[in-house]
Amino acid sequence: MNLTHIEHIGIAVKSLEESIPFYEKVLGLKCYAIEEVKDQKVKTAFFKIGDTKLELLESTDPDGPIGRFIERKGQGLHHIAFAVRGIDSALEEAEQKGVQLIDKKPRKGAEGLDIAFLHPRSTFGVLTEFCEKK
């Protein structure tokens, strides 16, 4: 598996409008992009810190994955994403090693990345994402 770095850390929030000022005014980061990913029922806001990004995730539908997450667990850390070279082979390798996959094939995510998730039952409770820039 060819992981290169932590691509981003995903944080579930109820409102981007309410959350962004904390990251900008308190932490001094700059939101450089806001994007809606319709098929995932989410609106995202990105901040860069060093080589890593923070991704705030606001649900656009209470029945979407982020809406359900916030309903069950509240706002907070949602996932950690690793940049990988060869996402298909990384998924295959993870599955061969007994990891339960949420996505057997990559799909399009924010910022045009190919993404796929590993189930937290197989990753000690941490929703894990692989990302590849194509």
N, C-alpha and C positions, 0 to 999 in steps of 0.2 A: 504494500500500500504506500502510495507516494503523497503523504500529507506535507504541505509546504508551510502553513502557518494558520493561526486562528483567523478566519476570514471575518467573522463578526459574532457578537453576542446579542441574542434576541431578547427583548424585554417587552412583555405584554403590558399595555396601558389601556385605561378606559378612554382616554382622550389625548390625541396628539397635541391639540391646542393648549391643553392644561399642562402637559408634560414637557414639551419642548423648552419653555422658558427656564425650567430647572437646569437643564443641560447647558443652555446658552448663558443664562445670567449668573447661576451659581457656580457651575463647573468651568465656564468660559469656553465651551466647545461651540462649533458652528454647525447648524443643520445645513447640509449641502444638497439634500434631495428629499423630496416627498413624492411617493409613488403609490398608486393603487394597483394591487394584483387581484383582479376581479375573480379569477377562478379559485383563489384561496380566501376570498372574502375578507381581505385585509388591506389596510392603508399603512404604509411604512414611512418612517423618517430616519435618515441616516446621519451619523456623526462620525468623524474620523479622529482617532487618537493613536498616534504612531502609525504602525502598519495594520492596526485593527480597527474595525468599525463597530459602533453600537447601532442596533436596529430597533427602533421603537415600533411596536405592532399594535394598531388599533383595529378592532373588528368592525367590519362594515355590515355584519349580519350577526345577531345574537346566536344563531345556530351554526355559525362558522367555527373553525378550529380555535381561533383566539377568543371569540365570544364564550365558547364552552369552557375553555381553559380558565378565563377570568371568573366565570360563574362557579367553577369547582375550587379553584385555588387562590383567586384574587390576583391583583396586579403583581408583577415581579418577573424574575428570571424565567424565560420560556425555553430557550435552547442555546446551544453553543454550536457554531458552524466552523468546520475546517475546510480550508482550501485544499483541493486535491488535484493531482494530474492523473487523468484516466478515471473518471467517475464510474464508468461501467465496470471496469475491472476492480475498483475499490469496493463496489457493492457486491460483486461476485465473491471477492475474497472474504468480505465480512460475513456473507451468508454461509460460505463454506466453513467458516470458523464458528458457526452456530448462532450468529447474531440474527435476531428477527428484524426484517426490513419492513418499513412502512411503505416505501417506494422501491419496487424491484427495478424500475427504469427511471432515469432522471426526467424531470419536468422543468418547465421554465419558471424561474423565480424573479424576484426584484433585481434590478440592475442588469437584466439580461443573462443572469447566471443560470446554468443547469444545476438543479438541486435535487437532493434525495435525502430522506430522513431514515434514521435507524430508530427502532422502537425503544423507549426508555426501559421496558422490562429487561432488555438485553444489555443496557448500558448503565446499570446501577442507578436508575431513576433520572438520568439526564437525557432529555430529548437531544439527539445528536444529528447534525446536518452535514452532508458533504456538499461542497460547491465547486463548480468548475467554470472558469471563464473560457468561452469558446471563441 
